[in-house]
Amino acid sequence: MSHFVSHFFQIGDLSRLRAEKGKLYLEFLRVPAMSACVYVLPKGGTDPQKPHREDEMYYVIRGRARMQIGSDHAEVRAGSVIFVEAEREHRFYDIEEELEVLVFFAPAEQE
């Protein structure tokens, strides 16, 4: 990302850009203290992510699934807010409706 930082974002715009790139995720913000992306998993899909070196916060925009964090399991749906500590095993599964989430990493996700 360039030295220019946007301050305002629209989920619809971010979702369209992510889809145009054909990726599961789109990073839209990166500053030293945090980074943020939109992440989408299809209905019946598999979550390929591995533990990260950063703490994470998820906000579910739409969809429905279950999530495992270590030995904890819970249903997640629009409005769910989820915290995952750095290096913790986690994944979405049983994705009943396409899942779209905002993901925040602190500090910024290492590439």
N, C-alpha and C positions, 0 to 999 in steps of 0.2 A: 504494500500500500504506500502511496506517496506521502509526502509530509503534510498534505492537506487532509484534514479530518472532517467528515460530515457530522453534523450534530442531530439531524432529524432523518428518520427512516420510515417507510411505509412497508408493512408486511407484504402486501400484494406486489409491490415493485420488487422486493427482495426475492419473493417466491418465483416470479416470472424470470428474473435474472438467473436464479439457481437452475430452473428448468431448462432455460436456453443453453446453459453450459453442460447440461446432461449429467450433473453430479448430485450425490445425496446431500451434500452440504455446500454452503456458500458463506465464507467469512466476509463480513461487511464492516467490521471494526477491529482495529489493532492499535493499541497504545501500550506502553510498557507494563502498566498495572493490570490490564485485562484485554481479552479479545472476545468477539462475539460472532456467532454464525447462526444461520437457519439450517436445520437438519430435517430431512424428510425420509421416512421409511414407508414403503408400500404395504398395503394390506397383505398379510400372509408372508411378508418379507423377513429377512434375517438381518439383525443388527451386527455389522462387522467390527464395531469399535473395540479397542483394547484399553486397558487402564491408561490414564494420562498422568503426566508429572505435575499437573496443576489441579487445584480445586475447581469444581464445576457446579454451576447452577443451571437447571433446565426449567423452562416454562412451556407447558404444552399449550399450543395455539389451537390445535384441532386434532381429532382422531381419538382412538382408544386402543390401549394395549396393557400389558403388564410389564413391570420393571423389576429386575433383580439387582440389588446392591449388596454384595457379600452374601450373607444368609437371609437378608430381608427381601421380601417380595410384596408388591402392592399393585393394585390397578391404578392406571394413570389415564387421564382424559383431559379435555379442554379445561384450563384453569389450574391444573396440577402444577405445583412448584416442587422441584426435587433437588436435593443437595447430594453431591458425591465428593468424598474426600480424594485428594491426590493419591494415585497408585491403587485405588480400590477397584476390584473387579465389578463390572456393571454392564447391563445390557437390557434393551427392550426385547420383549418376546410376545407371542400370542397377539400379534398386531391385527386387531379386528377391523379397524378402519384406518386408512392412510393417516400416518402420524406426522404432524409438523410441529417442531419444537424450536424455541430459541435456546441457544446454548451460550453461556458466559463462562469463560475461563479466567482464573485469577491466580498468578499473573498471566500475561498473554501466553497462549498455547505455543509450545516450542515446536518449530517446524522440522 
